[in-house]
Amino acid sequence: MPYVELNITTGATKEQKAQLVEGITDLLVKVLDKNPSSTQVVIKEFETDSWGISGRSVKRLREEGTTANISKK
C-alpha cells in the first residue's frame, strides 16, 4: 500500500492536482507494479511565505525575480 505525500506551494488548480494524483499513481503501477486501489497520494499546500530556499522565503525570492532556477513563477 504505497503512500506518497507531495508538498507544493499554493497555486495549483484542481485539475493540476488531479493530474498529479493520477500521474503519481500511474507511475507506481508502472514501475513498482502497485495496485492503484491501495495507492494513496496526498497533496499538501504551503503558502510561499512558509517555504524557504537558500535562507529566504519563496515569496521573497519571487518578488525579487530570482526563482528562475527553482520555480516557474
C-alpha positions in Angstrom: 0.0 0.0 0.0 2.1 3.0 -1.2 1.6 6.3 0.4 3.0 9.4 -1.3 3.0 12.9 0.2 3.6 15.7 -2.2 4.4 19.1 -0.8 3.9 22.1 -3.1 3.4 25.9 -2.7 -0.2 27.1 -3.3 -1.4 27.9 -6.7 -2.0 24.6 -8.4 -5.5 24.3 -9.9 -7.9 21.4 -9.0 -7.2 20.0 -12.5 -3.4 20.1 -12.0 -3.7 18.4 -8.6 -5.9 15.7 -10.2 -3.3 15.2 -12.9 -0.6 14.9 -10.2 -2.6 12.2 -8.3 -3.3 10.3 -11.4 0.3 10.6 -12.7 1.9 9.5 -9.5 -0.5 6.6 -9.2 0.2 5.5 -12.8 4.0 5.7 -12.2 3.8 3.5 -9.1 1.7 1.0 -11.0 4.1 1.0 -14.0 7.4 1.0 -12.1 6.6 -1.0 -8.9 3.5 -2.9 -10.1 1.5 -1.5 -7.3 -2.3 -1.8 -7.0 -3.9 1.6 -7.8 -6.8 0.7 -5.5 -4.5 0.8 -2.5 -2.2 3.7 -3.6 -2.7 6.9 -1.7 -1.4 10.3 -2.8 -1.7 13.3 -0.5 -1.0 16.8 -1.7 -0.1 19.4 1.0 0.0 23.0 0.0 2.0 25.7 1.7 1.9 29.5 1.4 5.0 30.9 -0.3 6.0 32.8 2.9 6.0 29.4 4.7 8.6 27.8 2.4 12.2 28.8 2.4 15.1 28.2 0.0 18.6 29.4 0.4 17.7 31.3 3.6 14.8 33.3 2.1 11.1 32.6 1.6 9.8 31.6 -1.8 7.5 34.7 -1.6 10.5 37.0 -1.3 12.5 35.2 -4.0 9.6 35.5 -6.4 9.2 39.2 -5.6 12.9 39.7 -6.3 12.5 37.7 -9.5 15.3 35.3 -8.5 13.4 32.0 -8.9 14.4 31.1 -12.4 16.5 28.2 -11.2 13.9 26.9 -8.7 10.4 27.7 -9.9 8.4 28.8 -12.9 6.7 31.6 -11.0 
